[in-house]
Amino acid sequence: MNRKKPEEDRRIVRCAIYTRKSTEERLDLELNSLDAQREAAESFIASQKSEGWVCLPKRYDDGGFSGGNLDRPAYNELMKDVEAGGIDCVIVYKADRLSRSLFDFAQTMRAFDAYGVSFVSVTQQFNTTNSMGRLTLNILLSFAQFEREIISERISDKIALQRQRGLWCGGQPVLGYDVDRSSTSPKLVINAKEAEMVRTIFDLYLKLGSLLPVVQKLSELGWSNKTWLTRQGRMKGGRPFDKCSLHALLTNQIYIGMIRHKDQVYDGQHEPLIDTALFQRVQAQLKEHGKGLGNRLTNRHNALLKGLLYCPNCGYSMVHCPTKKKSKIYRYYVCQTSIKRGRELCQTGSISAPAIENAVIEEIKCLVTDEGLRREIFEQSERLRQSKIQRQEIQLRQSKMQRSRDQAELQRMSTEGEFGDLNEVRRQELVNRIAQTNARLSELESELERLMDSRFERTDVEEAITDFDRLWGLMKARERHELLGLLISKVEYDRTDGTLSIDYHPTAISALLENVEEVA
């Protein structure tokens, strides 16, 4: 319903000027775009002084707000004053200053009509007091929305082209990388300290075999997600790891030097953090865990072959089924076909758990006495040491590069005389990080020297393997189960001919060596 105005006030047209600029760029100038829009509107109001038009002193300026939505403080304040009856006419420099969305603009026009408020665009010379003005307005807004959609498409095409070239296109930084904005195009550079954390997280997942134990370990270490300083001087990020954020990190192909755009993956121009082979091993383990094989945790009855033993006849995994008679517990592995469809449909039926577990353990003990295997373990131990040395050298090189970048940025800030609270925060951050990097470099050099001097001899490896029985006895039930999971991919026992078949992982020897070293 239109608002009724007293007879004496009908000659006075109270005009509110609304201005908007999409970005905050140059708003700190003495005469900015918002001031220019307001001056043009004030001049137009002055030309209509004979009609009783007067300019209200209150300013409605939205600097740094998009016209694609109505979530703007000055716009909302304007609508409150319209509803309160304090405005007769809204003046803008151009129609798209009020809104670039045809739907939002139509909604605003309906609100203006409901409160008897007219609308005028200065540069387009029309108002909503007549039908021709409304028609022209809708046509102009249609073109404004079309232009906005074209701009959006151009931005999307530019991002797609940048990603095809392997360039970083903005967004939330990831752990292990910093954004170098010293050149015209921002690029990802390695943060040495965070890169070491990322590599450790990948290793922890392979070792622990499940997301939740890794999350708990990261919580104990006090590690969190990426933190960074915004251009406004605010610290963002730093949330504790959970299963979702950990999974996102482990599956992020940016760590192997790739850039993803929608469903496509391109070679990036940044240096990778993770070896491709290590990344693929993690993906394979995540896939297996997703199938439910992550439930291979030892239960209270210490079922060592849970998730590893399969029926040779029907191919299903065999379920650990303990039973209790009187005070004694009997353990069996039973084929799922027997459980679900009856024993007559599967020849394997059930197998004594202690018997099959002991048979598998004895098979492994015989395996480690093989002369060829001992030679292979010695060679792999040396390759493992060389791999650790190479990784340490990479961390050392990346730490030195980061220190050089930080020192260069600090020198540039001093030379160019940059000042202000935000730059002072950044300067102090660089000073602290350089000090931390220097301390870390000393640690890395000491560790590298230790690795260079820790070469295994053939006799050391043979002595450790020979004492496998004692080492197995020192392991806890969970450790034994984890070791078997690292060594074995599949076990089958055929009751008809009594044959035992064991399939080993390709990395079984490395896993055996690492566990022997840890227990020893």
N, C-alpha and C positions, 0 to 999 in steps of 0.2 A: 504494500500500500504506500502511495506517495505521501511524503511529508508535507503538511500544510504550513505555509509561511505567512506570517502577518503581512498585512497590506503595506506597512511602512518599510518592510525589509525587502520587498520584491525588487527594488532597483539595485540593491547591493548584491554583487556576485563575488562571494568569497573564494578566491583561487589558491589552491595548493599546488606547489611545484614538486614533481617527483623526478629524481635523477638516478641513474644507475650506470655502473661500469663493471664489466665482467671480471677484470683483474685488478690487483692492488698496485700494479706498476704505475709509477709516477704520481701516485696520489699524495706524496709528500711535497710536491711542488707548490709554490705559492699560488699559482693559477693552474688548476688541473682540469680534467675533462668534466668533472661534476660541476665545477664553478662555471665553465663555459656553457654547459647546458642550462644552468639556472639563469645566467645573464640573458640568454636568448629568450627564455620563457618570461622573464621580468620585462623585457622590451616589448614582447607581444601583449602582455597584460596592460602595460602603459599605453599602448596604441588603442586599447579598448576602454580607456578610462571614461569616455563619454557614455558608455553603456553601463557604467556603475561597477566595473571590474576593479577589485582591489587584491593585492598580493598579501597572503598571510605570511607572517615572519617565520613561522616554524619551518624548519628544513626537513625534508624527507630524502636523504641521500644514502644509497646502497652502493658502497665501494667494495669491489672484489666479490660480487655475487652474480651468479649466472642467471640469465633470463629464461632458462629452460624449466624452472620451477618457481613456486611461490614462497619458498622457505627463505625469506629475506626480512630482516628486522624493521627497516624503514617502511617497506611495503605493508607489513602487518600493522605498524603504527598508523599508517595512512588509512587503512581500512577501519581501524578502531575509531578514528576521528570522523570518518564518513558515516559510520553507524551512529555516532553520537550527535550527528546533525551539525557539525561545525564546518563543513565544506560544501560549497555549491558547484565547484568546477575543479577538475584535476587537469593540470597542464604538464605535458611532457615535450621534450625536444623532438623525439621520433617515437612512433607507436611501439617499436620493438624494445624501447627502454622500459616499458611497462611489463611486457612479456613477449617471448619469442614462440610461445606455445599457443596455437589457435584455441585449444580447449581451455587453457588457463585464462586467456584473454576474454573469451566468451563468458566464462564464469565471473570474471571481474566486471564485465559490462552489465551482466544481469544484476549484480550487487549495486552498481552505480544507479541503474534504472529504478531499483527498488527504493532507493533513498533520494531520488530526484537529483542526482549528481550528473552533470554533463562531462564530456571528455574532449580535450582538444590536443592535437598534435601540431606543434609550431611549424615545422619545416614542411609538413604535408598539407597544410592549409585545409583542414576539415575538422568538423566536430560532430558529435552524435545527436545534435538537436534536430537533424533532418534525416530522411531515408537515404538520400544520396551519400551523406557522410558515413552512414553505417555500411552501405555497400562498398564504398571505397576502402573503408577500414578493414573489412573482412578480406578484400582482395590483397591489400598490402600485407596483412598478417599471414595469409597463405604463402606469399613469397618469402616472408621472414622465416616461417617454419621450414620451407623448402631449402633456404640458404643454410639453416642450422643443420639440417640432415646432410646436406652436401659437405659441410665442414666436418661433421662427424665421420662421414665416409672417407674423406681425405686423410683425416688423422689415423683412422684404422688402416688405410692402405700404406701410410708412411710407417706405422709400427710394424706391419707385416714385412715391408721391404727391409727395414732395419734388422729385424730378426732373421730374415733370409741371409743377410750379410754377416750374421753372427754377433750383432751389436746388442748391448744391454739397453733396454728401452724404458727404464724406470720401474717404479714399484717398490715394494718392501725389500730392503737388502736382506741377504741370506748370511747365515753364520759361515765364517771362513773368508768372506770377501768384504772389502770396503769399496766405495764408489769414488773414483778419481775424477774430479770435475775441473782439473787444471787445463784441459784442452777443450775444444769446441764441442766435442761429443763426449758425454760421460762414459767411463769404462770401468769394468770390474778389475780390481787389483787384489792380490792375496794379502789377507791379514794373517801374519805368521802365527801368532798365538792362537787365534781361532781355528786356523787350518790344522794345527796339531790336535785341537779338541775334536774336530770333525773326523780326522783319521782314527782317533782313539774310539769314537762312538761307533764307527764301522767295525773296528776290531772287537769291541765289546759285544756287539750284536752277534757276530759270528761265534764268539766264545760262549756267550750265555744262551744263545739260541731262541730267545723270546723277547718281545718288546718290553713287557712289564719289569723283568729283572734289570734291564738296561735303564729304564726310567728311574727305578729305585737307586741304582748305582750313581746315576747323574745327580740325583737329589743329594746323596751322601757327599759327592764331590763339590756340591754347591754350584754346578754349572746350569746355565739358563740359555734361553734363545737369544738371538741377536739383539743388541742394544745399539742405538745410533742417535746422533744429535741432529734434530731438524734444523731447517734454515731459520726458524723462529727461536732457536735456542732451547727447545724442549727435548728432554730425553724420552725416547720411545722404545718399546720392546722390553726384553728382559724377563719375559714370563717363564716360569718353570716348565720343564719338559713334561709332556704327557704322551700317551700312546699315539695320539693323532699327530702331534707336532714331530715326534720322533719318526713316525712312518713317513711323513712328508719329507723330512731331511734325508732318510735312507733311500728314497725313491727319486730324489731331485737330480735330474741328469745334468744340471749345471756343474756338478762336481766332477764330471768326466769331460768337461770342456764343451758341452752341448747347450744349445739354446732352443727352448720349445716355444712354438706358436700354434695354439689350438692342437690339432692332431699331428702336426709336422714337427720334426726335430732337425736342427741345422747345426753345423760346426760353428762353435763360438770363437771369438777372437781373444778370449781370456784364457789364462793358464789353468789346466785342470788340477784338482786337489787329490783325486782318488784314481788309482790305477783301474783301467777298464775291467781287468780280470777280477779284481776285488769287488768292484761294483756288481758284476754279474753274479758272483757267488752270493752276495747279499740278496740280490733280487730272487735268485733261486730258492734261498732259504725262506724269504718272505712268502714266496708262492707256496712252498711246502707247508709253512705254518698256517697259511690261509686255508689250506685243505683240511686243517684239523690235526695235522701231524705234530703240532706244537704241544699236544697233550701227552708227549712222550716223557712226562715227568714221572719219576719213580714214586710209586704209591707206598703206603705204609707196609706193604708186604715185599718191597724191594724186587719188583718184577723187572729184571735187567733187560729182557727182550721185548718189552711192551712197545708196540709200534714198529718193531723190526722183524718179527716172525710172521711168515705168510704160509698159507696152505698151498702146497704144490698142485693140488687137484683142481680147486675152484678159484685160486688166486686171491682170495680175501685174506685180510690180516687176521691173526688169531688173537683172541681176547684172553687176558689173564683172569682166571676164575678161581679164587681161593675158596675152599670149603672147610668147615670145622666139624670134626667128629669127636665128641666128648671134649677133651681139653687140647687136642692136637689139630694143627692146621695143615691141610693138604693143598698144594698149589698145582694148578694145571693151566695149560694154554689150550683153548677150545676154538675150533673153526666157527666163524660166524654162520656158515651154512647150517652146521649142526644145531646151533642155537635157535636160528630163525625158522628152519624148515625140517629139522629132524636129523638124527644121526645116520639114518639109512641112506641119506642123499650125499654123504661125504665119507670117503674111506679114511680120512685122517682122524676125524673125531677129536679126541683130546690127547695131549702129550704131557707127560710129567714135567713141570716147570724146572725143578732142580736138576733133573737129568739133562734136559736140552741146554740149560744155561751152562752147566759144567762142561758139556761137550763143546760148546762154542768157545768158552774160555781156554780149554785145553788146545783147541785148534789155533787160537791166537798165540798161545805160549810156544807151540811148535813152530809157528810162523816166524817168531822173532829170533829163533835159533838158526835160521837159514843164513848161510854165509853170504849169499847174494843180497839178501835183504839188509844185512849189517853194512855191506859196502854202500848200498843205496842210501841208507840212513846217514852214514858218514858224509856222503856227497851232498845230501839234502841239508844236513846241519850246516855245512859250509855255505851253501846257497842261501840258507836262512840268515846266517850272520851277515853275508854280503848285502842281502836285502835290507836288513836293519841299518847297516852302515849307509847304504844309499838313501834310505829314508831320512836318516839323521843329517846327511849332507844337504838334502833338499830343504829340510827345516832350517838349517843353518843359512843356506843361500837366501831363502825367502825372508828370514828375519833381518838379514843385512839389507836386502832390498827395501823392506818396509822402513827400516831406520833411515835409509837414504832419502826415501820419499818424505818422511816426516821432517827430517832436517831441512830438506829443500823447501817445503811449505812454510816452515818456521822462518827460514831465511827470507823467503818472499814476503811474508807478512811484515817483517822488520824493515825490509828495503822499501816496500811500497807505503809504509806508514799507515797500515790499516788500524783502525781504532773502533771502539764501541764495546758494549757489554758482551755481545755475541762473539766477537772476535777475541775478546779476552778469555772467554770460556774455552774457545777452540785452541788458543795459544797454550793455556794451562794443560789442556788435554794432551796436546802434542808433547809438551815437556815431560809430563808424567809417563807417556807411552814410550818415549825415547829412553827414559831411565829404566823402565821395565824391560824393554828390548835388550838393553845392554846387559842387564842381569841374566836374562834368558840366554843370551849368546854365550856367556861364560858357562852356564849349565850345559848347553848343547856341545860346546867344545870339549868339556870334561867327559861327557857321555860318549862322544865320538872317539876320544882317546881310549876310553875303557873298552869299547867294542873292538877297536883295532888290535888291542892286546889280548882279547879273550878268544883266541882261535882254539877250536876243539882239535884234539888229536884222535887218531883212530882208536887208540886204546881207551880213551875216555868214553867214547860211544859204546864200545864193546862191553866195558865194565858196567855201564848203566843198563844196557839191554840184558846182560847176563843176570842181573839182579832183579829181573822183572817180577818174579814171584814175590819178593819182599815188598816191592813197590805196590803191587796189586793189593797186598794185605794191608798196606798203610792207607789205602784209599777208602773213603766213606762210600756208602751205597749210592748216593747221588752222583759222586764223582765217577764211580764205575759205570753207571748208566750213561753219563755224559760222554765218557771216553768211548764206549761201545757205539754210541750214536755218531761220533765223529769218524770212527773206523769203518763201520758197517752200514751199508744201505739196505740190505735185504738178507734174511735167513730163511731157508726152506728145509724141511725134514720130511723125507718120504718114508712112511712106515712100512710100505710094501717091501722095499729092498734095504731099508736102514741107512740110506745115503743122506749126508748132511751137505748142503750147498750154502756157501757164504759169499755174497757179493760185497766187495770193499769199495769205499769211495776212492776216487782218483787221488785225493789228498790225504789218504789214510796214513801214509808214512810220516808226513809232516805233523799230523795231529798226534801220532804216537810219540814222536820225538819231543814235541812241546810239552806233552803231559808228563813224560818221564823226567824232563828237566825240571818242571815245576815241583813234582813230588820229591825229587832228589834234593 
